[in-house]
């Protein structure tokens, strides 16, 4: 959350609770951050629950983060990615894409029910200068705040009270869908798609896998492969080595210099692994 209006014309944001989705966001946020640095985009990453008590209630964070920016006078584009989403195409020119959408309020992919109001807010773009965006976000925040603290405390599971997307759908359905008139609907193959062929932003949804483990493996592998294409900083030798050592039950040297020597190149790492795996 900001206390002053941030500079820049685009803000990309992700958030997650610090229990269930913390590890997932740690992985995907590295990709988002690398993309934002390369394209001079402001990046926000928030861990925790802004208003609520249970991990799932971090879903409301997107509402409060977006409302905060609009209330501060931000008039650029806000790009939201759930913790299970990452930028697949490191070269995509998002700024040029937005330049062609001056009269658009939001960009969503369609949901499964077919109505103009039925949108997926797991990944979406919001034009904070558009009056419809401001009206939607104001109503979205009001509806979220209308859920009392007692109701939130009692709602330990999804759908015991309305989630963020359900609240958004209610707003878009009112007044004969008036607030849908300036929405742009994109194909999931552009963003929100689960497969490696997704053009810009890939998202691996819960519904796509029959177990959380399979889903997590796909997210971790996909995000790490995407990070390799982002030409991000590779100054993570110590963390990478320690993760590998824990996985293989190998000794971790006491001195950082020793680890950096091991990770100098592939030959040094192979020598270390051969020595200790043979024991």
C-alpha positions as a Python dict, from the first residue, in 0.01 Angstrom:
ca = {
    (1, 'X'): (0, 0, 0),
    (2, 'X'): (126, 347, -92),
    (3, 'X'): (112, 671, 104),
    (4, 'X'): (198, 893, -194),
    (5, 'X'): (110, 854, -561),
    (6, 'X'): (381, 648, -730),
    (7, 'X'): (559, 769, -1041),
    (8, 'X'): (533, 588, -1371),
    (9, 'X'): (256, 490, -1608),
    (10, 'X'): (225, 116, -1534),
    (11, 'X'): (217, -76, -1207),
    (12, 'X'): (227, -454, -1192),
    (13, 'X'): (115, -610, -866),
    (14, 'X'): (99, -950, -701),
    (15, 'X'): (1, -1055, -351),
    (16, 'X'): (-56, -1369, -148),
    (17, 'X'): (-112, -1483, 206),
    (18, 'X'): (195, -1581, 405),
    (19, 'X'): (83, -1942, 460),
    (20, 'X'): (-65, -2122, 161),
    (21, 'X'): (62, -1921, -135),
    (22, 'X'): (380, -1771, 6),
    (23, 'X'): (616, -2018, -162),
    (24, 'X'): (432, -1993, -493),
    (25, 'X'): (457, -1614, -499),
    (26, 'X'): (827, -1631, -409),
    (27, 'X'): (880, -1818, -736),
    (28, 'X'): (650, -1625, -972),
    (29, 'X'): (740, -1284, -830),
    (30, 'X'): (1100, -1326, -945),
    (31, 'X'): (977, -1350, -1303),
    (32, 'X'): (744, -1050, -1266),
    (33, 'X'): (1016, -841, -1104),
    (34, 'X'): (1265, -925, -1381),
    (35, 'X'): (1012, -824, -1646),
    (36, 'X'): (928, -498, -1470),
    (37, 'X'): (1293, -400, -1426),
    (38, 'X'): (1362, -468, -1794),
    (39, 'X'): (1062, -261, -1908),
    (40, 'X'): (1074, 24, -1650),
    (41, 'X'): (748, -82, -1486),
    (42, 'X'): (676, -28, -1116),
    (43, 'X'): (634, -362, -934),
    (44, 'X'): (446, -427, -609),
    (45, 'X'): (465, -755, -421),
    (46, 'X'): (265, -790, -98),
    (47, 'X'): (268, -1084, 143),
    (48, 'X'): (-10, -1102, 401),
    (49, 'X'): (-378, -1022, 443),
    (50, 'X'): (-470, -655, 425),
    (51, 'X'): (-815, -709, 574),
    (52, 'X'): (-923, -1045, 710),
    (53, 'X'): (-808, -1340, 917),
    (54, 'X'): (-778, -1654, 703),
    (55, 'X'): (-530, -1721, 421),
    (56, 'X'): (-791, -1724, 144),
    (57, 'X'): (-894, -1370, 236),
    (58, 'X'): (-576, -1239, 75),
    (59, 'X'): (-790, -1251, -242),
    (60, 'X'): (-930, -913, -135),
    (61, 'X'): (-583, -758, -142),
    (62, 'X'): (-619, -676, -512),
    (63, 'X'): (-921, -461, -434),
    (64, 'X'): (-751, -256, -163),
    (65, 'X'): (-423, -220, -353),
    (66, 'X'): (-599, -93, -665),
    (67, 'X'): (-834, 132, -470),
    (68, 'X'): (-536, 278, -282),
    (69, 'X'): (-366, 380, -606),
    (70, 'X'): (-680, 539, -750),
    (71, 'X'): (-748, 729, -427),
    (72, 'X'): (-393, 871, -447),
    (73, 'X'): (-462, 999, -799),
    (74, 'X'): (-276, 737, -1003),
    (75, 'X'): (-404, 744, -1363),
    (76, 'X'): (-186, 484, -1532),
    (77, 'X'): (-247, 116, -1591),
    (78, 'X'): (-263, -138, -1310),
    (79, 'X'): (-170, -498, -1396),
    (80, 'X'): (-276, -767, -1150),
    (81, 'X'): (-133, -1120, -1146),
    (82, 'X'): (-240, -1387, -902),
    (83, 'X'): (39, -1576, -727),
    (84, 'X'): (-2, -1864, -973),
    (85, 'X'): (68, -1642, -1276),
    (86, 'X'): (387, -1514, -1436),
    (87, 'X'): (509, -1326, -1743),
    (88, 'X'): (582, -1585, -2008),
    (89, 'X'): (715, -1350, -2279),
    (90, 'X'): (1004, -1138, -2154),
    (91, 'X'): (1003, -926, -2471),
    (92, 'X'): (634, -832, -2483),
    (93, 'X'): (583, -456, -2522),
    (94, 'X'): (304, -392, -2273),
    (95, 'X'): (338, -16, -2298),
    (96, 'X'): (265, -19, -2672),
    (97, 'X'): (-34, -246, -2610),
    (98, 'X'): (-181, 5, -2365),
    (99, 'X'): (-122, 297, -2601),
    (100, 'X'): (-384, 143, -2829),
    (101, 'X'): (-647, 127, -2553),
    (102, 'X'): (-715, 486, -2436),
    (103, 'X'): (-1093, 431, -2412),
    (104, 'X'): (-1076, 92, -2241),
    (105, 'X'): (-1162, 57, -1873),
    (106, 'X'): (-1045, -297, -1801),
    (107, 'X'): (-894, -588, -1991),
    (108, 'X'): (-1017, -931, -1878),
    (109, 'X'): (-1044, -1280, -2014),
    (110, 'X'): (-1397, -1427, -2012),
    (111, 'X'): (-1521, -1661, -1742),
    (112, 'X'): (-1707, -1984, -1801),
    (113, 'X'): (-2071, -1870, -1793),
    (114, 'X'): (-2072, -1655, -2105),
    (115, 'X'): (-2218, -1325, -1981),
    (116, 'X'): (-2036, -996, -2043),
    (117, 'X'): (-2011, -962, -1665),
    (118, 'X'): (-1847, -1303, -1624),
    (119, 'X'): (-1477, -1219, -1616),
    (120, 'X'): (-1171, -1380, -1462),
    (121, 'X'): (-989, -1145, -1224),
    (122, 'X'): (-690, -1376, -1170),
    (123, 'X'): (-505, -1165, -1426),
    (124, 'X'): (-647, -833, -1538),
    (125, 'X'): (-546, -485, -1651),
    (126, 'X'): (-717, -169, -1518),
    (127, 'X'): (-699, 176, -1676),
    (128, 'X'): (-706, 395, -1365),
    (129, 'X'): (-780, 708, -1569),
    (130, 'X'): (-1110, 573, -1701),
    (131, 'X'): (-1428, 682, -1515),
    (132, 'X'): (-1581, 333, -1534),
    (133, 'X'): (-1271, 184, -1372),
    (134, 'X'): (-1295, 433, -1089),
    (135, 'X'): (-1663, 358, -1036),
    (136, 'X'): (-1610, -18, -1040),
    (137, 'X'): (-1318, -2, -798),
    (138, 'X'): (-1503, 233, -562),
    (139, 'X'): (-1800, -6, -552),
    (140, 'X'): (-1571, -309, -528),
    (141, 'X'): (-1400, -167, -222),
    (142, 'X'): (-1732, -64, -64),
    (143, 'X'): (-1872, -416, -105),
    (144, 'X'): (-1558, -574, 37),
    (145, 'X'): (-1563, -339, 335),
    (146, 'X'): (-1933, -418, 392),
    (147, 'X'): (-1831, -771, 493),
    (148, 'X'): (-1788, -727, 866),
    (149, 'X'): (-1486, -835, 1064),
    (150, 'X'): (-1704, -1090, 1242),
    (151, 'X'): (-1817, -1240, 911),
    (152, 'X'): (-1459, -1260, 789),
    (153, 'X'): (-1346, -1427, 1111),
    (154, 'X'): (-1622, -1687, 1082),
    (155, 'X'): (-1551, -1754, 712),
    (156, 'X'): (-1256, -1991, 735),
    (157, 'X'): (-1328, -2141, 390),
    (158, 'X'): (-1381, -2003, 41),
    (159, 'X'): (-1736, -1894, -50),
    (160, 'X'): (-1865, -1873, 306),
    (161, 'X'): (-1879, -1505, 217),
    (162, 'X'): (-1848, -1354, -130),
    (163, 'X'): (-1494, -1360, -267),
    (164, 'X'): (-1335, -1082, -473),
    (165, 'X'): (-1453, -1218, -809),
    (166, 'X'): (-1811, -1271, -694),
    (167, 'X'): (-1824, -911, -569),
    (168, 'X'): (-1691, -789, -905),
    (169, 'X'): (-1949, -992, -1097),
    (170, 'X'): (-2231, -836, -895),
    (171, 'X'): (-2108, -486, -982),
    (172, 'X'): (-2076, -563, -1353),
    (173, 'X'): (-2427, -713, -1367),
    (174, 'X'): (-2606, -404, -1239),
    (175, 'X'): (-2775, -137, -1456),
    (176, 'X'): (-2801, -362, -1761),
    (177, 'X'): (-2425, -422, -1761),
    (178, 'X'): (-2351, -53, -1813),
    (179, 'X'): (-2003, -84, -1664),
    (180, 'X'): (-1912, -359, -1912),
    (181, 'X'): (-1933, -131, -2217),
    (182, 'X'): (-1567, -22, -2209),
    (183, 'X'): (-1419, -359, -2111),
    (184, 'X'): (-1188, -533, -2358),
    (185, 'X'): (-1208, -912, -2359),
    (186, 'X'): (-891, -1100, -2452),
    (187, 'X'): (-841, -1460, -2552),
    (188, 'X'): (-688, -1676, -2273),
    (189, 'X'): (-413, -1762, -2518),
    (190, 'X'): (-292, -1403, -2463),
    (191, 'X'): (-310, -1413, -2084),
    (192, 'X'): (-469, -1640, -1821),
    (193, 'X'): (-391, -1946, -2032),
    (194, 'X'): (-244, -2249, -1849),
    (195, 'X'): (-28, -2388, -2128),
    (196, 'X'): (327, -2305, -2237),
    (197, 'X'): (185, -2161, -2560),
    (198, 'X'): (22, -1871, -2374),
    (199, 'X'): (154, -1554, -2537),
    (200, 'X'): (209, -1305, -2254),
    (201, 'X'): (100, -1408, -1903),
    (202, 'X'): (56, -1771, -1810),
    (203, 'X'): (-161, -1882, -1517),
    (204, 'X'): (-193, -2235, -1381),
    (205, 'X'): (-534, -2260, -1218),
    (206, 'X'): (-641, -2505, -947),
    (207, 'X'): (-904, -2654, -1176),
    (208, 'X'): (-639, -2766, -1426),
    (209, 'X'): (-479, -3028, -1198),
    (210, 'X'): (-611, -3312, -987),
    (211, 'X'): (-360, -3254, -707),
    (212, 'X'): (-194, -2948, -549),
    (213, 'X'): (147, -3115, -590),
    (214, 'X'): (115, -3150, -967),
    (215, 'X'): (-4, -2792, -997),
    (216, 'X'): (282, -2660, -786),
    (217, 'X'): (539, -2859, -985),
    (218, 'X'): (405, -2713, -1309),
    (219, 'X'): (411, -2358, -1171),
    (220, 'X'): (763, -2390, -1033),
    (221, 'X'): (901, -2545, -1351),
    (222, 'X'): (720, -2303, -1581),
    (223, 'X'): (823, -1996, -1384),
    (224, 'X'): (1186, -2106, -1357),
    (225, 'X'): (1201, -2172, -1732),
    (226, 'X'): (1047, -1832, -1798),
    (227, 'X'): (1297, -1665, -1564),
    (228, 'X'): (1582, -1808, -1770),
    (229, 'X'): (1448, -1617, -2072),
    (230, 'X'): (1426, -1289, -1883),
    (231, 'X'): (1802, -1237, -1859),
    (232, 'X'): (1757, -1170, -1489),
    (233, 'X'): (2043, -1134, -1244),
    (234, 'X'): (2200, -1468, -1162),
    (235, 'X'): (2360, -1351, -839),
    (236, 'X'): (2178, -1619, -641),
    (237, 'X'): (2464, -1867, -609),
    (238, 'X'): (2440, -1917, -234),
    (239, 'X'): (2064, -1968, -225),
    (240, 'X'): (2071, -2199, -527),
    (241, 'X'): (2351, -2411, -380),
    (242, 'X'): (2189, -2436, -37),
    (243, 'X'): (1858, -2546, -189),
    (244, 'X'): (2039, -2814, -389),
    (245, 'X'): (2239, -2926, -86),
    (246, 'X'): (1925, -2960, 127),
    (247, 'X'): (1750, -3160, -145),
    (248, 'X'): (2043, -3402, -179),
    (249, 'X'): (2141, -3404, 191),
    (250, 'X'): (2485, -3262, 113),
    (251, 'X'): (2708, -3060, 347),
    (252, 'X'): (2680, -2682, 334),
    (253, 'X'): (3014, -2502, 378),
    (254, 'X'): (3036, -2251, 660),
    (255, 'X'): (3195, -1976, 451),
    (256, 'X'): (3023, -1794, 166),
    (257, 'X'): (3346, -1784, -33),
    (258, 'X'): (3357, -2163, -36),
    (259, 'X'): (3007, -2179, -183),
    (260, 'X'): (3090, -1919, -446),
    (261, 'X'): (3396, -2123, -543),
    (262, 'X'): (3179, -2430, -588),
    (263, 'X'): (2931, -2233, -799),
    (264, 'X'): (3192, -2057, -1011),
    (265, 'X'): (3114, -2277, -1311),
    (266, 'X'): (2963, -2614, -1400),
    (267, 'X'): (3299, -2790, -1370),
    (268, 'X'): (3348, -2679, -1008),
    (269, 'X'): (2996, -2786, -918),
    (270, 'X'): (3044, -3127, -1083),
    (271, 'X'): (3365, -3182, -885),
    (272, 'X'): (3187, -3106, -557),
    (273, 'X'): (2891, -3329, -641),
    (274, 'X'): (3106, -3623, -750),
    (275, 'X'): (3309, -3605, -430),
    (276, 'X'): (3013, -3597, -191),
    (277, 'X'): (2764, -3811, -379),
    (278, 'X'): (3026, -4090, -398),
    (279, 'X'): (3059, -4099, -19),
}
